[in-house]
């Protein structure tokens, strides 16, 4: 399993790319990828990120309670 965390609009201005950062399990490698997007892509991106956020919340829930 890889965890993703976004930095899509870091300075509050709309940009046309999405940066994703991955923390690989096993060896502590981090990787990043920049995806070119359009404003029309935003609903699909938000949906995709929301699903990953559910997984991350579920993983951390035992530590946050």
Contact map, one row per residue, 1 for C-alpha under 8 A:
11100000000000000000000110000000000000000000000000000000000000000
11110000000000000000011110000000000000000000000000000000000000000
11111000000000000000111100000000000000000000000000010001000000000
01111100000000000001111000000000000000000000000000010000000000000
00111110000000000001110000000000000000000000000000000000000000000
00011111000000000111100000000000000000000000000000000000000000000
00001111110000000111000000000000000000000000000000000000000000000
00000111110000101110000000000000000000000000000000000000000000000
00000011111111100100000000000000000000000000000000000000000000000
00000011111110000000000000000000000000000000000000000000000000000
00000000111110000000000000000000000000000000000000000000000000000
00000000111111000000000000000000000000000000000000000000000000000
00000000111111100000000000000000000000000000000000000000000000000
00000000100111110000000000000000000000000000000000000000000000000
00000001100011111100000000000000000000000000000000000000000000000
00000000000001111100000000000000000111100000000000000000000000000
00000001000000111110000000000000011111000000000000000000000000000
00000111100000111111000000000000011110000000000000000000000000000
00000111000000001111100000000001111000000000000000000000000000000
00011110000000000111110000000001111000000000000000000000000000000
00111100000000000011111000000111100000000000000000000000000000000
01111000000000000001111100000111000000000000000000000000000000000
01110000000000000000111110011110000000000000000000000000000000000
11100000000000000000011111111110000000000000000000000000000000000
11000000000000000000001111111000000000000000000000000000000000000
00000000000000000000000111110000000000000000000000000000000000000
00000000000000000000000111111000000000000000000000000000000000000
00000000000000000000001111111100000000000000000000000000000000000
00000000000000000000001110111110000000000000000000000000000000000
00000000000000000000111100011111000000000000000000000000000000000
00000000000000000000111100001111100000000000000000000000000000000
00000000000000000011110000000111110000000000000000000000000000000
00000000000000000011100000000011111000000000000000000000000000000
00000000000000001111000000000001111100000000000000000000000000000
00000000000000001111000000000000111110000000000000000000000000000
00000000000000011100000000000000011111000000000000000000000000000
00000000000000011100000000000000001111101100000000000000000000000
00000000000000011000000000000000000111111100000000000000000000000
00000000000000010000000000000000000011111100000000000000000000000
00000000000000000000000000000000000001111110000000000000000000000
00000000000000000000000000000000000011111111100000000000000000000
00000000000000000000000000000000000011111111110000000000000000000
00000000000000000000000000000000000000011111111000000000000000000
00000000000000000000000000000000000000001111111100000000000000000
00000000000000000000000000000000000000001111111110000000000000000
00000000000000000000000000000000000000000111111111000000000000000
00000000000000000000000000000000000000000011111111100000000000000
00000000000000000000000000000000000000000001111111110000000000000
00000000000000000000000000000000000000000000111111111000000000000
00000000000000000000000000000000000000000000011111111100000000000
00000000000000000000000000000000000000000000001111111110000000000
00110000000000000000000000000000000000000000000111111111000000000
00000000000000000000000000000000000000000000000011111111100000000
00000000000000000000000000000000000000000000000001111111110000000
00000000000000000000000000000000000000000000000000111111111000000
00100000000000000000000000000000000000000000000000011111111100000
00000000000000000000000000000000000000000000000000001111111110000
00000000000000000000000000000000000000000000000000000111111111000
00000000000000000000000000000000000000000000000000000011111111000
00000000000000000000000000000000000000000000000000000001111111110
00000000000000000000000000000000000000000000000000000000111111111
00000000000000000000000000000000000000000000000000000000011111111
00000000000000000000000000000000000000000000000000000000000111111
00000000000000000000000000000000000000000000000000000000000111111
00000000000000000000000000000000000000000000000000000000000011111
